Amino acid sequence: MKVLGSAVVVLVMGIVLGCGGAPPPVDLLASTEGAIRGAEEAGAAKDPQGALHLKLAKEEVTEAKALMDDDDNEIAQRKLRRAEADAEVAHAYAEKAATLEEASEAVKDLQKVKKGK
């Protein structure tokens, strides 16, 4: 009887420890979705490389949500970190495009001023 009780304790501990994985990365999900919104607002979709990274970020978030539904939270966390990085890259491409556009406008303005002299 004592052996059976010990076996039950070991079995229960195994189940508890096996199910005690990482908690759902809900904070990381929220910050990643915020990074994606920021990239969208910055105009990442207008730049081909920005649009690609934005698309990747959205796909990775979708995959991470499915993993979270399956309690694969560690893998979901890695997907979300990758998605957040892709969103940041998309944002950088959007900023680059905006900076190049501003520089182009400044050159045009300078040429107008030179013609006016």
Secondary structure, 3 states (H helix, E strand, C coil): CHHHHHHHHHHHHHHHHHHCCCCCCHHHHHHHHHHHHHHHHHCHHHCHHHHHHHHHHHHHHHHHHHHHHCCCHHHHHHHHHHHHHHHHHHHHHHHHHHHHHHHHHHHHHHHHHHHHC
